[in-house]
């Protein structure tokens, strides 16, 4: 894929100069510990609704030991989680959905075009195509390692009804204690 086809030119992104670190990401995203799939935010463009982040892939990732032994490959669903977390961060930071929490609503047209392994920096690029307040976001995304496109597709994000989930979890807890 030619660089002109990237959402943003990865060569313009500098992982040594992030605009937001993990603590800033935590202000908007609820994931913690092994579920945090972003290292830092690299770029935001409010006019284009485009953003970029990266995940430094280390030997300590929770999936390395088992996916696959002797040939650790980042699972596609974990790559998609990184995309979802960047989309959520941008959406929440700029209050585009008007929700307390953004959740995974689905993915379309996903293609895995390369592998991601320990030692790589997975650059995630997202461009919002639609933001319907209270309903959903739709974003095109790409994942890049070096100059290689490894992932692309379209993500949908939806508001998470926190009160309903809390009630459901409480009801489940009560039924197991009965």
C-alpha positions as CSV (number, residue, x, y, z in Angstrom):
1,X,0.0,0.0,0.0
2,X,1.4,3.4,-0.9
3,X,1.8,5.9,1.9
4,X,-0.7,8.2,0.2
5,X,-3.3,5.6,1.0
6,X,-2.7,5.7,4.8
7,X,-5.1,7.6,7.0
8,X,-2.0,9.5,8.2
9,X,1.5,9.1,6.9
10,X,3.2,6.9,9.6
11,X,6.6,8.6,8.8
12,X,5.2,11.8,10.3
13,X,4.6,10.1,13.7
14,X,7.3,10.1,16.3
15,X,6.9,7.6,19.2
16,X,9.6,9.5,21.0
17,X,7.3,12.6,21.2
18,X,3.8,11.4,22.2
19,X,1.1,14.0,22.9
20,X,-0.5,11.8,25.7
21,X,1.0,9.0,27.8
22,X,-0.7,6.1,29.5
23,X,-1.9,8.2,32.4
24,X,-3.7,10.6,30.1
25,X,-5.2,7.6,28.2
26,X,-6.5,6.2,31.6
27,X,-8.4,9.5,32.1
28,X,-10.7,8.4,29.3
29,X,-10.4,4.6,29.0
30,X,-11.4,2.2,31.8
31,X,-9.0,-0.7,30.7
32,X,-6.2,-1.6,33.1
33,X,-3.4,-4.0,33.5
34,X,-3.0,-6.6,30.7
35,X,-6.1,-5.1,28.9
36,X,-4.4,-1.8,28.2
37,X,-3.5,-2.0,24.5
38,X,-2.1,1.5,24.0
39,X,1.3,2.9,25.0
40,X,0.8,6.5,24.0
41,X,-1.2,8.9,21.8
42,X,0.9,10.3,18.9
43,X,-1.5,12.6,17.0
44,X,-4.9,14.2,16.9
45,X,-6.6,16.3,14.2
46,X,-10.0,17.6,15.3
47,X,-10.8,19.0,11.9
48,X,-10.3,15.6,10.2
49,X,-11.3,13.5,13.2
50,X,-8.1,11.5,12.8
51,X,-5.8,10.2,15.5
52,X,-2.9,7.9,16.0
53,X,-1.4,5.9,18.8
54,X,1.0,3.1,19.3
55,X,1.4,0.0,21.4
56,X,5.0,-1.2,22.1
57,X,4.8,-4.9,21.9
58,X,7.0,-6.6,24.5
59,X,7.9,-10.1,25.5
60,X,5.7,-9.6,28.6
61,X,2.4,-9.4,26.8
62,X,-0.2,-11.7,28.2
63,X,-0.5,-13.6,24.9
64,X,3.1,-14.2,24.1
65,X,3.5,-17.5,26.0
66,X,0.5,-19.2,24.4
67,X,-0.1,-17.6,21.0
68,X,1.9,-19.4,19.6
69,X,4.7,-21.1,21.6
70,X,8.0,-20.5,19.9
71,X,6.3,-18.1,17.4
72,X,4.5,-15.3,19.3
73,X,2.0,-13.5,17.1
74,X,-0.2,-10.8,18.4
75,X,-3.8,-12.1,18.1
76,X,-6.0,-10.2,15.7
77,X,-8.6,-9.6,18.4
78,X,-6.0,-7.9,20.5
79,X,-5.0,-5.7,17.6
80,X,-8.7,-4.8,17.2
81,X,-8.8,-4.0,21.0
82,X,-6.0,-1.5,20.4
83,X,-8.1,0.1,17.6
84,X,-11.2,0.2,19.9
85,X,-9.2,1.8,22.7
86,X,-7.9,4.5,20.5
87,X,-11.4,5.2,19.1
88,X,-12.8,5.3,22.6
89,X,-10.1,7.6,23.8
90,X,-10.7,10.1,21.0
91,X,-14.5,9.9,21.3
92,X,-14.5,10.3,25.1
93,X,-11.9,13.1,25.1
94,X,-13.9,15.1,22.7
95,X,-17.3,14.0,24.0
96,X,-18.5,13.0,20.6
97,X,-20.9,10.3,21.7
98,X,-22.3,11.9,24.9
99,X,-21.9,8.6,26.8
100,X,-20.1,7.7,30.0
101,X,-18.5,4.8,28.3
102,X,-17.9,3.6,24.7
103,X,-18.1,-0.1,23.8
104,X,-17.3,-2.3,20.9
105,X,-20.3,-2.2,18.5
106,X,-18.8,-4.3,15.8
107,X,-16.2,-4.4,13.0
108,X,-16.6,-4.7,9.2
109,X,-14.3,-5.3,6.3
110,X,-11.4,-6.3,8.6
111,X,-8.3,-7.6,6.9
112,X,-5.2,-8.8,8.6
113,X,-2.3,-8.2,6.2
114,X,0.8,-8.9,8.3
115,X,2.1,-10.1,11.6
116,X,2.9,-8.2,14.8
117,X,5.5,-9.7,17.1
118,X,7.4,-8.8,20.3
119,X,9.8,-5.9,19.6
120,X,7.4,-4.2,17.2
121,X,5.6,-0.9,17.6
122,X,2.0,-1.3,16.4
123,X,0.9,2.1,15.1
124,X,-2.9,2.5,15.1
125,X,-4.5,5.0,12.8
126,X,-8.2,6.0,13.2
127,X,-10.4,8.4,11.2
128,X,-14.0,8.9,12.4
129,X,-16.4,8.9,9.5
130,X,-19.6,9.3,11.5
131,X,-20.5,10.3,15.1
132,X,-24.1,10.1,16.0
133,X,-24.4,11.5,19.5
134,X,-26.1,9.0,21.8
135,X,-26.1,6.3,19.1
136,X,-22.8,5.3,17.6
137,X,-19.4,6.2,16.0
138,X,-18.1,4.7,12.8
139,X,-14.4,4.8,12.2
140,X,-12.0,3.6,9.5
141,X,-8.8,2.2,11.0
142,X,-5.4,0.8,10.0
143,X,-2.5,-0.8,11.9
144,X,1.0,-0.3,10.7
145,X,4.4,-1.8,11.7
146,X,7.3,0.1,10.2
147,X,5.9,1.0,6.7
148,X,3.8,-2.2,6.4
149,X,0.1,-2.2,6.7
150,X,-0.9,-5.1,9.0
151,X,-4.5,-4.4,9.7
152,X,-7.4,-2.4,8.3
153,X,-11.2,-2.2,8.5
154,X,-14.1,-0.3,10.0
155,X,-15.2,-0.1,13.6
156,X,-18.4,0.8,15.2
157,X,-18.6,2.1,18.8
158,X,-21.7,2.3,20.9
159,X,-22.6,3.8,24.3
160,X,-22.4,1.3,27.2
161,X,-25.5,1.6,29.5
162,X,-23.5,1.6,32.7
163,X,-26.5,1.6,35.0
164,X,-28.1,-1.4,33.3
165,X,-24.8,-3.4,33.4
166,X,-24.3,-2.5,37.0
167,X,-27.9,-3.8,37.8
168,X,-27.3,-6.9,35.8
169,X,-24.0,-7.6,37.6
170,X,-25.7,-7.0,41.0
171,X,-28.5,-9.3,40.2
172,X,-26.1,-12.0,39.1
173,X,-24.1,-11.6,42.3
174,X,-27.3,-11.8,44.4
175,X,-28.4,-15.0,42.6
176,X,-25.0,-16.7,43.3
177,X,-25.2,-15.7,47.0
178,X,-28.7,-17.1,47.4
